[in-house]
């Protein structure tokens, strides 16, 4: 039994709230339903877990359903096995945090959705969606995130078995938070459109995605005479080294870079050092860097990033 402190803030609520927007217990699920006829729901939903058996809703515009009551809505969550979000035709803005699996079908519209959960099945539906999913507690998954038709951005943090990011039709960005090359792989599926994937050496690009560099084995050290990995097919390839700092971000000082039209087979690139790179290497000959290898085939690109040292 857990408490889900549930904060609902309406960002763009019409003057008269729709009674079709509800939250309630259906079977063993807590279900939040938007008004399917509304043009734009404009809602923000936040849930946080604790150790009791009650759920609180703060805000207006939502009608309590079975198991929930009050103007400031409270719901009993004893026995709940999942949280389900059912969207309509508007632009949902929903954030979910809790100890239960999350199931979301957001419907049409340009939706913003964020979930922190032990496993999740998310469908963005038609529209330009941003779907961010976090496996904060290193739960076993699985996680299935589908953008649907539209130009979508899908991000995932915290590896687990059975993670799939599927962009669907449209120009999509599929990206991972970096965890290191030892974790289980994540599967990318791109579909029709100009798609970009950002992952690590162990991740797998599937249908519709650009072919990433493979065979990266000597990750601890890199050289400006880059001799690591191989390409499955010819591709326009950019190798970039950026300074790696304690902040952990991958946008540090540019140390060296080069773009080539590389043939299939072993990757061989002579990088060009920047002025800032030369200064940094004089101060720190064994410089911590982020190594990025981006391959482009047609309108699709795949970027593989790993931590290393230069020299």
C-alpha positions, 0 to 999 in steps of 0.5 A: 500500500502506497500513497500517490501524492497526486498534483493536478495543475490546469495550465490552460483550462477553459472557463467551464471545466469539462465533466468528461475529464475524470479520474477514478478506480477501474478494476485494479487501475487508477485511470485518468481520462481527458475529454475526448471532444476537447480541442486542447486539454492543456493539463499537467499531472504529477504523481509521487509515491510514498507509503500510505494508501490514499491519493490526493488530487489538487486542482480543478477541472477533473471529476472524481470517479469510482474510488475518488471523492471530494472537491480536492479529490482523494482516492484510495489506492489500495490494491492498485496495479497500474496507472492508465492515462487515456488522452483525447484529440487535444494537446496533453501535457502530463507528468506521471511519477509513481511506484506502479506501471504506467500505460498511456494512450495519448491520442491525437495532438502534440502531446508532452508526456513524462513518466517515472515508473518501474515499467511503461507502455506509452503510445503518443498517437498522431501528432508531434509528441515529446515522450520522456521516460525514466527508470529511476529505480533501476526496475526490470522493465519492460518499457515500450515507447511509441511516438506514432505518426508525426515528428516525435522526440523520445528519450529514455533514462535508466537501462532495463531489459526490454526497452524499445523506442519506436519513432513511427512515421515522421522525422523523429529523435530517439535518444538515451541518457548515457550510462556506460557501455556495460548495460543491457542494449536498448532497441531503436525502431525508426520507420519512414522519415528523417530520423536520428538516434543517439545511443551507446555502443551496445544499443541496436538500430532497427528498421528505418534507422541509419546504421551506426558504427559497430565493433567498438572494443577499445573504449578507454583510450582514443587517438586523433588517428582514430582507428576504432569500430567499423561501418556496415555500409558506406556513410558520411561519418563525423568523429568528434572528441569533446572535453569530458568534465565532472558535470557529465554533459556531452557538450564540452569544449571541442577538442578534435573533429573530422567528417569524411565519406567513409567506406564500409569496413574498418573506420579510419579517420585522421581528426583535426585538432582545434586551437582550444584542443591544443591548449587543453592537451598541453595542460592535460596530455591524457585528457578525458573526452566524450567520443562521438561517432555520427553516421549519416545515410540519406536523411537518417543519422545514428550517433554513438557516444562513449567516455574515453581518454585522449592520448 
